[in-house]
Amino acid sequence: MYQVSAITFSDGLIFTLIAFFISLSIIVFIHELGHYLVGRWTGIHAEVFSLGLGPVLVSRYDSRGTRWQLALIPFGGFVKFLGDKNAAGGVNNGAISELTKSERRSTMVGAPLWARSMTVAAGPFFNFFLAILLFAGVAFFQGQVRDPLTVGTLYSIPFSHGLKTGDILLEVNGKDVPSIHDNLAFSTFMNTLNKEKEFSFLVKRGNRVVKTTGPNLSMARVVQVMPRSASSEARLTEGDVILAVNDNPVVLFDDLKFAVENSEGATLNLSVWRRGEQLSLLLTPKRVDEKDEGGGFKTVWRIGLVGGEFFFKPQFVKIDFWSAVTFGVIQTWRIMEGSLQGLYHVVIGSISTCNLSGPIGIAETSADMARQGGQTFIWFIALLSAAVGVMNLFPIPILDGGHLLLFAYEAIVGQPPAAGFLNVVMVAGFAILVSFMAFALINDHFC
């Protein structure tokens, strides 16, 4: 028994580390690639491009004299430009003094202010670009729901029905089905449907109009389980159907939501249908801070479960390239805005610090997202890339935002800050960053 447990834990740990390594490596590589490419374009020579930190495992020089290397510690990376003191930046005065005037132009310190600013800003903006690209890619290949609403894949559920793939829904319980892309009309339509277990459907099937029956469209079927949530801890999985909560029947997904929101954190006994079997699972809701209509945050009880969709997967149609790009831009902006608002409310104490995730939390989330499939994992990488881009723009010395702040000072004053001052603020920035990481690690442990 002990041997099986050890293997299970090891497999879970290895998978978590691999998922974390893949997601972080992609984001770090793109970030550093931004610095490198824009630096090269503006005439600043990169001596080293490193994926990973610490001892070098393998390296090679390209035709431009840049050493590309893979290092032992996979959680990070850097680009070292000509004249930099080390991987974190700084000025190697000894090396700089030996360069000619034209050679100094190829260093970070000797390049014009515009070139340095663009090179530094490129890292975060490449992260934003990656997020937009991935979000747009998912939208483009997934497409959008076909209008009028058409039955695609029929899920396995514990209720009988007469719908078939390809059926076009015309009426439900005698009410016309509006355009699914008219959000207000379709939301109103769904809200007017009653809580009966059985619905009547009028569908177009080929050249015929057929009347049939089936269960409530909004049954409590699990679509997605969020990482590190109460549902994840209770081992709920995609496709589960919640039949009852504390012996009270659940017809709509909203019935489950109501029971959770009014639980006050008490443990709930769920009756769950899973692939022909009926299970009893215990689940304890968690306190979560969510945005309210006034722009602030409110504390609610949640179980980290996405549901409320139809008992079938609708058919999808392709969207055009620019619609996908527009979606990617909007989604990335929402992530950026949400990250800043969330951090602000954590700092002022209006929401719990448990809303911040450190390396452990991110690693666990990476693994959970990877287990849910490639598309979900790609979505998570896009989300994380946007968040990392925002974090790197914080005006903290040692981060890209701190460097840009110092460049702004130089633009206003006409000369860079004194070397002594730079050393002090870099040490202070490093201390802030280490303190934040330590806090995040502690937060991961206690939340």
WOZIFEN-V689856 format. One record per pair of residues at least 6 apart in sequence whose ideal C-beta (glycine too) atoms are under 8 Angstrom apart, sorted by sequence separation. I is the first residue (numbers start at 0). J is the second residue. D is the distance in Angstrom with one decimal. If there is no record, write none. Layout:
i,j,d
I,J,D
I,J,D
//
This chain:
i,j,d
38,44,7.7
39,45,6.7
49,55,7.7
60,66,5.3
61,67,6.4
70,76,7.9
79,85,7.3
83,89,6.4
84,90,5.8
103,109,3.4
104,110,6.2
169,175,7.2
170,176,6.4
178,184,6.7
179,185,5.4
192,198,7.4
202,208,7.3
203,209,7.7
224,230,4.8
225,231,6.7
242,248,7.1
243,249,5.6
248,254,7.8
249,255,5.3
271,277,7.1
272,278,7.8
290,296,5.9
291,297,4.5
344,350,4.6
345,351,7.6
369,375,7.8
392,398,7.5
394,400,4.7
395,401,4.8
396,402,7.7
409,415,4.7
415,421,7.7
38,45,5.7
59,66,7.3
60,67,7.7
79,86,5.4
83,90,7.4
84,91,4.5
169,176,6.2
177,184,4.0
178,185,6.9
201,208,6.6
202,209,5.4
224,231,5.3
242,249,6.1
247,254,7.9
270,277,6.5
271,278,4.7
289,296,6.4
290,297,7.9
345,352,5.7
368,375,5.1
369,376,4.5
391,398,5.4
392,399,6.3
393,400,4.7
394,401,5.8
408,415,7.8
409,416,7.4
58,66,5.4
59,67,5.8
82,90,6.5
83,91,6.4
95,103,6.6
98,106,7.0
107,115,5.9
110,118,7.7
168,176,4.7
177,185,5.3
201,209,7.6
202,210,7.9
241,249,5.0
259,267,7.1
270,278,7.6
271,279,7.4
288,296,4.6
289,297,6.0
318,326,8.0
356,364,6.9
368,376,4.9
390,398,7.5
391,399,4.6
392,400,4.1
393,401,7.6
396,404,7.9
408,416,6.2
416,424,7.7
58,67,6.5
59,68,7.9
77,86,4.1
82,91,5.7
153,162,6.7
201,210,5.4
202,211,6.7
221,230,7.5
249,258,7.6
258,267,6.6
270,279,6.1
271,280,5.5
288,297,7.2
289,298,8.0
341,350,7.3
345,354,5.9
391,400,6.4
394,403,7.7
396,405,7.3
35,45,5.2
58,68,3.6
77,87,7.5
153,163,7.6
200,210,7.1
244,254,7.5
269,279,7.1
288,298,5.6
289,299,5.7
345,355,6.0
368,378,7.4
394,404,4.5
405,415,7.1
34,45,7.9
57,68,6.9
58,69,7.3
95,106,6.4
98,109,7.7
107,118,7.3
153,164,6.3
177,188,5.3
199,210,6.6
200,211,5.3
224,235,5.4
244,255,6.2
247,258,7.0
268,279,6.4
269,280,4.8
287,298,7.2
365,376,7.7
368,379,4.0
392,403,7.5
405,416,6.1
56,68,7.7
57,69,5.1
82,94,5.9
150,162,5.4
152,164,7.1
176,188,6.8
199,211,7.6
200,212,6.8
224,236,6.6
268,280,7.7
269,281,7.5
286,298,5.6
287,299,5.8
289,301,7.8
35,48,5.6
55,68,4.9
56,69,5.0
82,95,5.0
95,108,6.4
150,163,6.8
151,164,6.4
199,212,5.6
200,213,5.9
224,237,6.7
245,258,7.2
268,281,6.0
269,282,5.7
286,299,7.6
287,300,7.3
341,354,5.8
342,355,7.6
55,69,7.4
56,70,6.3
95,109,7.3
150,164,5.6
174,188,6.4
198,212,6.7
221,235,5.7
223,237,6.3
241,255,5.2
244,258,4.3
267,281,7.3
286,300,6.5
287,301,4.2
365,379,6.7
55,70,5.4
56,71,5.8
150,165,6.4
197,212,5.6
198,213,5.7
221,236,6.7
222,237,6.6
266,281,5.5
267,282,5.1
285,300,7.2
364,379,6.9
54,70,6.5
55,71,7.7
82,98,7.3
149,165,6.8
150,166,4.4
197,213,7.3
198,214,6.8
221,237,5.6
266,282,6.9
267,283,7.4
284,300,4.1
285,301,6.2
405,421,7.4
31,48,6.5
48,65,5.9
51,68,7.9
53,70,5.2
54,71,4.6
149,166,7.0
150,167,7.8
171,188,7.9
174,191,6.6
197,214,6.5
198,215,6.0
221,238,6.4
266,283,4.6
267,284,7.1
284,301,6.3
285,302,7.3
31,49,7.9
46,64,7.5
47,65,7.1
48,66,7.3
50,68,7.4
51,69,5.7
52,70,5.3
53,71,4.5
90,108,5.1
149,167,5.0
150,168,7.3
174,192,7.3
196,214,6.1
197,215,7.7
198,216,6.6
220,238,7.2
221,239,4.3
265,283,7.6
284,302,5.2
285,303,7.4
31,50,7.4
44,63,7.6
46,65,6.6
47,66,5.0
48,67,5.0
49,68,4.9
50,69,5.5
51,70,3.4
52,71,7.6
53,72,4.1
88,107,7.3
148,167,7.2
149,168,7.4
196,215,6.0
220,239,7.3
221,240,7.4
264,283,6.9
265,284,7.9
405,424,7.8
44,64,7.3
45,65,4.9
46,66,6.6
48,68,7.3
49,69,7.7
50,70,7.0
51,71,6.4
52,72,4.3
147,167,5.4
148,168,4.7
172,192,6.1
195,215,6.7
220,240,5.0
221,241,7.4
264,284,5.8
282,302,6.0
44,65,7.7
47,68,6.6
49,70,5.5
51,72,5.6
81,102,7.8
82,103,7.5
147,168,6.9
171,192,6.4
172,193,6.9
194,215,7.1
219,240,6.4
220,241,7.9
264,285,7.7
28,50,5.7
51,73,5.1
52,74,7.2
147,169,7.7
218,240,6.3
219,241,3.9
245,267,6.1
246,268,7.4
262,284,5.2
264,286,6.9
361,383,7.1
27,50,6.8
50,73,8.0
51,74,7.8
52,75,4.6
83,106,7.8
172,195,7.9
192,215,7.5
219,242,7.9
244,267,5.5
245,268,5.3
401,424,7.5
39,63,7.5
51,75,6.7
52,76,7.2
81,105,5.3
82,106,3.2
83,107,6.2
192,216,6.9
244,268,7.2
246,270,7.6
51,76,6.1
52,77,7.5
81,106,4.7
82,107,6.0
192,217,7.4
244,269,5.9
259,284,5.1
24,50,6.6
50,76,4.7
80,106,6.6
81,107,7.5
82,108,5.5
172,198,5.6
173,199,7.2
243,269,7.3
244,270,7.7
49,76,5.5
80,107,4.5
82,109,6.8
171,198,5.7
172,199,5.7
189,216,7.3
243,270,3.9
401,428,5.5
49,77,5.3
148,176,5.7
171,199,7.4
189,217,6.6
241,269,5.8
242,270,4.5
396,424,4.2
397,425,5.8
49,78,7.6
147,176,6.7
170,199,8.0
171,200,5.9
241,270,7.3
242,271,6.8
396,425,5.2
35,65,7.8
47,77,7.4
48,78,5.3
49,79,7.5
170,200,7.2
171,201,7.8
219,249,4.9
241,271,5.9
242,272,5.7
398,428,6.9
47,78,7.0
147,178,7.2
148,179,5.1
170,201,3.8
219,250,7.9
240,271,7.0
396,427,6.3
397,428,3.8
47,79,4.1
146,178,5.3
147,179,7.5
168,200,6.4
169,201,4.7
218,250,7.1
219,251,6.8
220,252,7.5
239,271,5.1
240,272,4.4
396,428,3.1
397,429,5.3
45,78,5.2
46,79,5.1
146,179,5.3
168,201,7.8
169,202,6.1
218,251,7.0
219,252,4.5
239,272,7.0
240,273,7.8
395,428,5.0
396,429,7.9
45,79,7.1
46,80,6.6
52,86,7.7
146,180,5.4
166,200,7.8
168,202,5.7
169,203,5.9
217,251,4.9
218,252,6.8
235,269,7.9
239,273,5.2
398,432,7.2
45,80,5.6
46,81,5.5
144,179,5.3
167,202,6.1
215,250,5.7
217,252,5.3
219,254,6.7
238,273,7.1
242,277,7.2
397,432,6.0
44,80,6.5
45,81,7.6
144,180,7.7
166,202,4.0
167,203,4.2
215,251,6.3
217,253,7.0
219,255,4.5
233,269,7.5
235,271,7.1
238,274,7.3
264,300,6.1
395,431,5.5
43,80,5.4
44,81,4.3
46,83,7.5
49,86,7.1
143,180,7.6
166,203,7.1
167,204,7.8
236,273,7.1
263,300,7.1
395,432,6.7
43,81,7.3
80,118,7.9
158,196,7.5
162,200,6.5
166,204,5.3
262,300,5.6
47,86,7.6
161,200,7.6
165,204,7.0
169,208,7.0
260,299,6.2
261,300,7.9
38,78,7.0
162,202,6.9
165,205,7.6
260,300,5.5
163,204,6.6
259,300,5.6
38,80,6.2
259,301,6.7
35,78,5.0
166,209,7.6
259,302,5.4
34,78,4.6
31,76,4.9
171,216,6.8
235,280,6.8
30,76,7.6
31,77,6.5
234,280,7.0
294,340,8.0
31,78,5.1
233,280,5.1
235,282,7.4
290,337,7.9
338,385,7.4
27,75,6.2
28,76,6.7
161,209,7.9
233,281,6.6
296,344,5.2
334,382,5.6
338,386,5.0
24,73,6.3
27,76,4.3
162,211,6.4
233,282,4.1
255,304,7.9
295,344,7.3
23,73,7.3
161,211,3.2
232,282,7.8
233,283,8.0
290,340,7.3
331,381,7.5
335,385,5.7
339,389,6.4
23,74,6.1
160,211,7.2
161,212,5.9
162,213,5.5
232,283,7.9
255,306,7.3
256,307,8.0
330,381,7.7
334,385,4.0
335,386,7.9
338,389,4.8
150,202,7.7
160,212,6.7
161,213,6.4
230,282,6.7
298,350,7.5
334,386,6.2
338,390,7.6
20,73,5.1
160,213,3.1
229,282,5.5
296,349,5.7
298,351,7.9
335,388,7.4
20,74,8.0
159,213,7.8
160,214,6.1
196,250,5.8
229,283,5.8
252,306,4.6
253,307,7.2
295,349,6.5
296,350,4.7
331,385,5.0
335,389,5.2
158,213,7.3
195,250,7.6
229,284,5.5
252,307,3.6
334,389,7.9
158,214,3.9
194,250,5.0
229,285,5.1
251,307,7.9
288,344,7.3
194,251,5.8
228,285,7.0
156,214,6.8
158,218,7.6
194,254,7.7
44,105,4.2
288,349,7.9
42,104,6.3
43,105,6.2
44,106,7.4
156,218,7.1
288,350,3.6
42,105,6.2
43,106,7.0
288,351,5.9
43,107,5.8
156,220,6.7
241,306,7.9
286,351,7.0
154,220,6.9
288,354,5.7
43,110,5.1
42,110,6.5
38,107,7.9
41,110,6.6
233,302,7.8
235,304,6.4
43,114,6.2
41,113,7.7
42,114,6.4
43,115,7.5
229,301,7.4
230,302,4.8
231,303,6.3
41,114,3.7
228,301,7.5
229,302,4.3
230,303,4.9
228,302,6.3
229,303,5.8
230,304,4.3
43,118,5.7
228,303,2.1
38,114,8.0
41,117,5.8
227,303,7.6
228,304,7.1
41,118,5.9
226,303,7.8
225,303,3.6
358,436,7.5
224,303,6.6
225,304,7.0
357,436,6.9
360,439,7.8
37,117,5.4
38,118,4.3
224,304,6.0
225,305,7.0
37,118,5.0
223,304,7.5
224,305,7.7
357,438,7.8
358,439,7.0
359,440,6.6
223,305,4.0
357,439,2.8
358,440,6.7
360,442,7.7
38,121,7.6
155,238,6.7
157,240,5.8
221,304,6.0
222,305,4.7
355,438,7.9
356,439,7.1
357,440,4.8
360,443,4.7
34,118,5.9
37,121,3.7
154,238,6.7
156,240,5.9
221,305,7.6
222,306,5.2
355,439,6.0
357,441,8.0
359,443,3.9
34,119,7.2
36,121,7.0
157,242,7.3
221,306,5.5
222,307,7.7
357,442,5.8
358,443,7.3
359,444,7.4
220,306,5.7
222,308,5.3
352,438,7.9
356,442,7.6
357,443,4.4
360,446,7.8
34,121,5.6
219,306,5.8
355,442,5.6
356,443,6.7
33,121,3.8
34,122,4.9
219,307,7.7
220,308,7.1
33,122,4.7
353,442,6.7
33,123,7.7
217,307,5.5
220,310,6.2
352,442,5.7
31,122,6.8
33,124,6.4
30,122,4.5
33,125,2.9
217,309,7.8
218,310,5.8
30,123,7.2
32,125,6.2
33,126,7.5
216,309,5.3
353,446,3.7
216,310,6.9
352,446,7.5
30,125,6.0
33,128,7.9
351,446,7.8
29,125,5.1
30,126,5.4
214,310,6.2
29,126,6.2
213,310,7.3
29,128,7.8
26,126,6.5
29,129,4.7
26,129,7.2
25,129,7.7
157,272,4.3
156,272,7.8
155,274,6.8
227,360,6.5
179,313,7.5
237,371,7.2
227,363,5.7
231,367,6.5
226,363,6.3
227,364,6.3
226,364,4.2
226,366,7.8
227,367,7.1
226,367,3.4
225,367,7.9
226,368,6.3
224,367,7.8
224,371,7.7
223,371,6.7
162,311,6.6
165,314,7.8
160,310,7.4
158,310,7.6
223,375,7.5
156,310,5.1
154,310,5.7
153,310,7.7
154,311,6.1
153,311,5.0
154,312,6.9
152,311,6.4
153,312,8.0
151,311,6.4
152,312,4.0
150,311,5.0
151,312,4.5
151,313,5.3
150,313,7.1
151,314,4.1
149,313,6.3
150,314,7.1
151,315,7.1
148,313,6.0
149,314,4.3
145,313,6.5
144,313,4.6
145,314,4.4
144,314,7.5
145,315,6.3
144,315,6.1
145,316,4.8
143,315,6.4
144,316,7.9
142,315,4.0
143,316,6.4
141,315,6.3
142,316,5.3
142,317,4.7
143,318,5.3
142,318,5.6
139,317,7.5
139,318,6.5
138,318,6.5
139,320,6.7
138,322,7.6
139,323,3.8
138,323,4.4
136,323,7.4
135,323,4.3
138,326,4.4
135,324,4.9
138,327,6.7
135,326,6.3
136,327,7.8
134,326,6.4
135,327,3.2
131,324,7.1
134,327,3.8
135,328,8.0
133,327,7.5
132,327,6.7
131,327,4.0
134,330,4.4
130,327,7.4
131,328,5.5
134,331,6.2
131,330,7.9
130,330,7.7
131,331,4.9
130,331,4.4
127,331,5.8
130,334,6.8
127,335,7.5
141,374,7.1
137,374,5.9
137,377,6.1
136,377,7.3
137,378,5.9
133,377,5.5
134,378,7.4
137,381,7.6
133,378,7.3
133,380,6.2
134,381,5.0
133,381,3.6
132,381,7.9
129,380,7.9
130,381,4.5
133,384,7.3
129,381,7.0
130,382,7.2
130,384,4.5
129,384,4.6
130,385,3.9
127,384,7.6
126,384,4.6
127,385,6.2
130,388,7.2
126,385,6.7
126,387,5.3
127,388,4.8
126,388,3.3
125,388,8.0
123,387,7.8
124,388,7.0
123,388,4.1
126,391,7.2
122,388,8.0
123,389,7.5
123,391,4.5
122,391,6.1
123,392,5.1
123,399,5.6
122,399,5.4
123,400,7.8
120,399,6.8
119,399,5.1
119,402,4.7
120,403,6.2
74,358,7.5
119,403,5.8
116,403,6.3
119,406,7.3
116,406,5.0
115,406,6.2
112,406,6.1
112,409,6.2
112,410,6.0
88,397,7.8
87,397,6.4
88,402,7.3
90,418,7.5
89,421,7.8
89,425,7.0
88,425,7.8
23,361,8.0
87,425,7.5
19,358,7.9
19,361,6.8
23,365,7.9
87,429,7.9
19,362,3.9
22,365,4.8
18,362,7.4
21,365,7.7
16,362,7.0
19,365,4.6
15,362,5.4
18,365,4.1
19,366,7.1
15,363,6.2
18,366,4.4
21,369,7.8
15,365,7.1
18,368,7.4
15,366,3.9
18,369,4.1
14,366,5.5
22,376,7.5
26,380,6.8
11,366,7.6
14,369,7.4
25,380,5.9
29,384,6.9
14,370,7.8
22,379,6.8
26,383,6.1
30,387,6.9
18,376,7.3
22,380,5.0
26,384,4.9
30,388,7.7
25,384,7.8
22,383,6.2
26,387,5.5
30,391,7.2
//
